[in-house]
Amino acid sequence: MSELQLSYSGYVCAPYLHTHESVELKESWINSKNIEKLFFVTGTFSIESKPYFSDSTNHYLLAKFKDSEQISKDLSKYNQEKTTFVFNITDDLFQREVQGDTNFVSVYYVEYGEHDEDLQEIANLLLKREKIEKAGLGHMNTFCSIPSKFTFPYSENIVVIEVASEKSHQSVKKYCDQTRRDVNRKGLIMTNLMSLSLLDQLK
């Protein structure tokens, strides 16, 4: 019997390289019913995650999708030589109305978060930060035409937050750094993987 492939909603972050593949992918996502929102973003990788993703670039397309299976098909068709990140959300922690527009998405990984009570504690801490409008737990898949030298060991424990603020991206990044420190003070090791500054909404 073939293994049942579960499908998730989530986020995909694909490098925008001004190549034929990038342009085609952007056009297909603008027209896709599977894509709820599409942004042009700049990506900043943390010092901790850089060694695993040395091929990282500056500009990405960030899409919110409904069905991860369709995203896998898209990325197989438009595979690129820089890594694309897919964050499948398996557990929505919360979503709420927040003043301002979403202007920042921050992705973390939890090094020691196997227990439900640990993840519940993270959710409670995130909930106290009023600029976070959405938070989810999930796992990460990557696509790249050039195989990676290193395997990222924390793909199963990913936390994604959306932040809404009228302030600058720099200011919001500091806000997210403080949030991470609050979590780490509780003895839970949550490390920044990447920060995405939303520049332009394409869909």
Backbone torsions as a table, in degrees:
resi	resn	phi	psi	omega
1	MET	NA	133.5	-178.3
2	SER	-74.7	148.8	-178.6
3	GLU	-70.7	133.2	-179.7
4	LEU	-72.5	123.9	179.3
5	GLN	-87.7	117.5	177.6
6	LEU	-80.1	143.4	178.2
7	SER	-113.5	143.4	-176.9
8	TYR	-129.2	163.1	166.3
9	SER	-93.6	168.5	-179.3
10	GLY	165.1	-149.1	-175.4
11	TYR	-130.1	145.0	172.7
12	VAL	-128.9	136.6	-176.9
13	CYS	-123.1	102.6	-174.2
14	ALA	-110.2	135.1	-179.2
15	PRO	-61.5	137.4	175.6
16	TYR	-104.6	102.9	-169.5
17	LEU	-108.0	7.1	-177.0
18	HIS	59.4	28.8	175.6
19	THR	-99.1	172.5	177.4
20	HIS	-57.4	-44.5	-178.2
21	GLU	-62.1	-44.3	-179.6
22	SER	-60.8	-46.2	-177.5
23	VAL	-65.8	-43.7	179.4
24	GLU	-62.9	-42.3	-179.8
25	LEU	-63.1	-44.6	179.3
26	LYS	-58.8	-47.3	-178.9
27	GLU	-62.9	-41.3	-177.8
28	SER	-67.4	-35.4	179.8
29	TRP	-74.3	-33.4	176.8
30	ILE	-61.5	-35.0	-176.9
31	ASN	-94.9	-0.7	-173.8
32	SER	-86.8	134.7	175.4
33	LYS	-70.9	-19.0	-179.0
34	ASN	-75.1	-20.8	-177.0
35	ILE	-96.7	116.6	-179.9
36	GLU	-79.3	-46.0	-179.3
37	LYS	-140.7	149.3	179.8
38	LEU	-138.6	129.7	-177.9
39	PHE	-127.3	152.1	167.7
40	PHE	-97.2	126.2	-172.7
41	VAL	-135.4	160.3	166.4
42	THR	-104.1	139.9	-178.4
43	GLY	-111.6	134.5	174.8
44	THR	-121.6	126.4	-178.7
45	PHE	-99.1	143.7	-179.9
46	SER	-74.3	161.3	178.5
47	ILE	-58.9	-36.3	-177.4
48	GLU	-68.6	-35.6	-175.4
49	SER	-91.3	-19.1	-178.0
50	LYS	-51.4	-45.6	-177.5
51	PRO	-57.9	-30.3	-179.8
52	TYR	-78.5	-27.3	-174.6
53	PHE	-128.5	61.8	-176.7
54	SER	-68.5	-14.0	179.9
55	ASP	-90.5	13.4	-176.8
56	SER	-62.3	153.5	-179.5
57	THR	-123.7	-172.6	-176.9
58	ASN	-96.3	-38.6	-173.1
59	HIS	-109.1	135.2	-177.3
60	TYR	-136.3	158.2	164.8
61	LEU	-96.4	127.7	176.8
62	LEU	-113.7	120.7	-178.8
63	ALA	-122.2	142.3	171.1
64	LYS	-98.6	123.2	-175.2
65	PHE	-118.1	164.4	179.5
66	LYS	-99.4	-31.6	-170.8
67	ASP	-134.7	110.9	-175.9
68	SER	-67.2	-25.9	-179.7
69	GLU	-64.0	-42.2	178.5
70	GLN	-65.2	-37.4	179.0
71	ILE	-62.6	-41.5	178.2
72	SER	-59.6	-40.2	178.2
73	LYS	-65.3	-43.7	179.5
74	ASP	-58.8	-45.3	-173.8
75	LEU	-75.1	-27.1	174.2
76	SER	-67.3	-35.2	-179.3
77	LYS	-74.4	-41.2	-176.7
78	TYR	-114.4	52.4	-179.0
79	ASN	-72.5	140.5	-175.5
80	GLN	-123.1	170.7	-175.7
81	GLU	-86.3	-1.2	171.0
82	LYS	-111.9	150.5	-173.3
83	THR	-69.0	135.1	170.1
84	THR	-103.9	138.5	-177.2
85	PHE	-111.8	130.4	175.5
86	VAL	-116.9	122.5	178.8
87	PHE	-109.0	104.1	178.8
88	ASN	-86.4	120.9	-177.5
89	ILE	-89.3	113.8	-178.8
90	THR	-94.4	-18.2	-176.4
91	ASP	-148.6	108.3	175.5
92	ASP	-75.5	118.1	-179.0
93	LEU	-75.7	-48.5	175.5
94	PHE	-168.0	162.6	173.5
95	GLN	-148.0	136.3	-177.5
96	ARG	-154.0	165.1	177.2
97	GLU	-77.1	132.5	179.2
98	VAL	-133.2	146.3	177.7
99	GLN	-66.8	140.3	179.0
100	GLY	92.8	169.5	179.4
101	ASP	-95.4	153.0	175.1
102	THR	-60.2	124.7	178.0
103	ASN	-132.8	6.8	-175.8
104	PHE	-157.1	136.9	173.1
105	VAL	-126.7	128.1	-178.8
106	SER	-119.7	135.6	-178.4
107	VAL	-117.5	132.7	-179.1
108	TYR	-125.9	165.1	166.7
109	TYR	-129.0	147.5	-178.8
110	VAL	-105.6	122.7	-175.7
111	GLU	-77.6	-35.5	-178.8
112	TYR	-132.4	74.8	-177.2
113	GLY	-132.8	47.6	-176.3
114	GLU	-77.0	-23.0	-171.9
115	HIS	-94.2	141.4	-178.6
116	ASP	-58.8	-37.0	-178.0
117	GLU	-66.7	-31.9	175.8
118	ASP	-63.3	-46.1	-177.2
119	LEU	-68.7	-34.2	177.2
120	GLN	-64.6	-39.1	179.7
121	GLU	-66.1	-40.6	176.2
122	ILE	-60.3	-45.1	179.8
123	ALA	-59.5	-42.7	-179.4
124	ASN	-64.1	-39.6	179.5
125	LEU	-67.9	-40.4	179.3
126	LEU	-65.4	-36.4	-178.6
127	LEU	-63.2	-28.2	-179.5
128	LYS	-73.9	-16.6	-178.0
129	ARG	-91.1	107.2	-165.9
130	GLU	-71.3	-12.4	179.3
131	LYS	-85.4	-10.9	179.5
132	ILE	-81.8	117.1	-177.9
133	GLU	-95.6	-20.3	-178.4
134	LYS	-151.3	140.4	176.0
135	ALA	-143.0	140.8	179.8
136	GLY	-146.1	154.3	176.0
137	LEU	-107.8	148.3	178.3
138	GLY	-174.2	-159.4	178.1
139	HIS	-132.2	162.0	-173.7
140	MET	-114.9	137.5	168.6
141	ASN	-118.7	152.6	176.7
142	THR	-126.9	152.2	176.4
143	PHE	-128.8	134.0	177.1
144	CYS	-162.2	140.2	-179.4
145	SER	-74.7	-17.4	177.0
146	ILE	-109.9	119.2	-177.0
147	PRO	-60.2	142.5	-179.2
148	SER	-78.2	147.0	178.9
149	LYS	-76.5	-30.5	-176.1
150	PHE	-118.8	145.0	174.5
151	THR	-93.9	129.2	178.6
152	PHE	-74.9	121.1	-169.7
153	PRO	-83.1	-5.5	-173.0
154	TYR	-116.6	27.9	-174.8
155	SER	-62.9	-23.8	-175.3
156	GLU	-82.9	-16.6	-175.0
157	ASN	-119.6	71.9	-176.4
158	ILE	-104.7	137.9	174.9
159	VAL	-120.1	128.0	178.8
160	VAL	-119.5	129.8	176.0
161	ILE	-124.2	144.7	173.1
162	GLU	-107.9	132.2	-178.2
163	VAL	-118.1	134.2	176.4
164	ALA	-111.1	128.4	-178.8
165	SER	-162.3	151.4	174.4
166	GLU	-89.3	-7.0	-175.2
167	LYS	-81.0	173.3	-177.6
168	SER	-68.3	160.0	178.4
169	HIS	-59.8	-36.9	179.9
170	GLN	-62.3	-43.3	179.9
171	SER	-64.9	-41.0	-179.8
172	VAL	-68.6	-35.5	178.0
173	LYS	-62.6	-40.9	177.0
174	LYS	-61.8	-39.4	178.8
175	TYR	-61.3	-42.9	179.1
176	CYS	-68.0	-38.1	177.8
177	ASP	-62.4	-39.2	178.4
178	GLN	-66.3	-39.4	177.6
179	THR	-59.7	-45.3	179.3
180	ARG	-62.0	-40.6	179.0
181	ARG	-63.7	-38.1	177.8
182	ASP	-59.7	-41.7	179.2
183	VAL	-67.1	-44.7	-176.7
184	ASN	-66.2	-28.7	177.4
185	ARG	-62.9	-24.6	179.8
186	LYS	-84.6	5.0	178.7
187	GLY	86.2	10.2	177.7
188	LEU	-103.6	124.2	-174.6
189	ILE	-88.5	98.1	177.0
190	MET	-109.7	119.1	-174.4
191	THR	-115.2	139.9	178.8
192	ASN	-70.2	131.5	174.6
193	LEU	-95.3	-53.8	178.2
194	MET	-154.6	152.4	175.6
195	SER	-118.6	132.5	-176.7
196	LEU	-119.5	116.1	177.8
197	SER	-92.6	120.0	-177.3
198	LEU	-80.0	119.5	-176.6
199	LEU	-99.7	-38.2	-171.5
200	ASP	-154.2	132.5	176.7
201	GLN	-91.5	123.1	-177.2
202	LEU	-95.6	-18.6	-179.9
203	LYS	-153.9	NA	NA
